[in-house]
C-alpha cells in the first residue's frame, strides 16, 4: 500500500485506540465511584485498557516509527475529543470569561 494510506490508517487506528482507552477510563470512574469494590474496577480496567492500547500500538507500529508517531498523535487527539465530550453540560460553551473591571 501507499505510505500515505498506511499513515492515515495508523492515525485512524490511534484515534480508535485512544477513544477506547479514555472512554473506558471515563466509564470506569463513573462505575467505580458508585461500586462497593472500586479498587477491583480501577485495577481491572487499568490492566485491560493498558493491555489493549499497548498491543494495538505494537501491531500498528510494526517496526515503522512514522506509523507509531502518527498513531500516538491520533491517540492524543482522541483524548482531547473524549475530554470535551464528557464534560458536564454547563461547560460545553467556549466563550471567553468576562474580565472584572477594577476601576471605580
C-alpha positions in Angstrom: 0.0 0.0 0.0 0.9 3.6 -0.4 2.8 5.2 2.6 0.3 8.0 2.9 -2.6 5.5 3.1 -0.8 3.5 5.8 -0.1 6.6 7.8 -3.8 7.6 7.5 -4.9 4.2 8.7 -2.4 4.4 11.6 -3.8 7.7 12.6 -7.4 6.4 12.5 -6.4 3.4 14.5 -4.7 5.6 17.0 -8.0 7.6 17.3 -9.8 4.4 17.9 -7.4 3.2 20.5 -7.5 6.5 22.3 -11.3 6.6 22.2 -11.3 3.1 23.7 -8.7 3.9 26.3 -10.1 7.3 27.5 -13.7 6.4 27.0 -13.0 3.3 29.1 -11.4 5.4 31.8 -14.4 7.7 31.9 -16.8 4.7 32.2 -14.6 3.2 34.9 -14.6 6.3 37.0 -18.4 6.5 36.8 -18.9 2.8 37.7 -16.1 2.7 40.2 -17.3 5.7 42.2 -20.6 4.0 42.9 -19.3 0.5 43.4 -18.8 -1.4 46.6 -15.4 -2.6 45.4 -13.9 0.3 43.5 -10.3 -1.0 43.6 -11.3 -4.0 41.6 -12.9 -1.8 38.9 -9.9 0.5 38.7 -7.2 -2.1 38.7 -9.1 -4.4 36.3 -9.9 -1.5 33.9 -6.3 -0.3 34.0 -4.9 -3.7 33.1 -7.4 -4.2 30.3 -7.1 -0.7 28.8 -3.3 -0.7 29.0 -3.0 -4.2 27.5 -5.3 -3.3 24.6 -3.6 0.1 24.0 -0.1 -1.3 24.1 -0.9 -4.3 21.9 -2.6 -2.1 19.4 0.3 0.3 19.3 2.7 -2.6 18.8 0.7 -4.1 16.0 0.1 -0.8 14.2 3.8 0.3 14.5 5.3 -2.9 13.0 8.8 -1.5 13.2 7.9 1.8 11.4 8.5 4.8 13.7 6.5 7.0 11.4 3.3 4.9 11.9 3.9 4.8 15.6 4.2 8.6 15.8 1.0 9.1 13.7 -0.8 6.6 15.9 0.3 8.3 19.1 -0.9 11.7 17.7 -4.3 10.1 16.9 -4.3 8.6 20.4 -3.8 12.1 21.9 -6.4 13.6 19.6 -8.9 11.1 20.9 -8.0 12.2 24.4 -9.0 15.8 23.6 -12.3 14.7 22.0 -13.3 12.3 24.8 -12.4 15.0 27.4 -14.5 17.6 25.5 -17.5 15.2 25.1 -17.5 14.0 28.7 -17.5 17.5 30.4 -20.6 18.4 32.4 -23.3 20.1 30.4 -22.7 23.6 31.7 -19.1 23.6 30.5 -19.6 23.0 26.7 -19.6 26.6 25.7 -16.3 28.2 24.9 -17.0 31.9 25.4 -14.2 33.8 27.0 -14.5 34.9 30.6 -15.5 38.4 31.3 -12.7 40.4 32.9 -13.5 42.3 36.1 -13.1 46.0 36.0 -11.2 47.3 39.0 -11.7 51.0 38.1 -14.3 52.9 40.2 
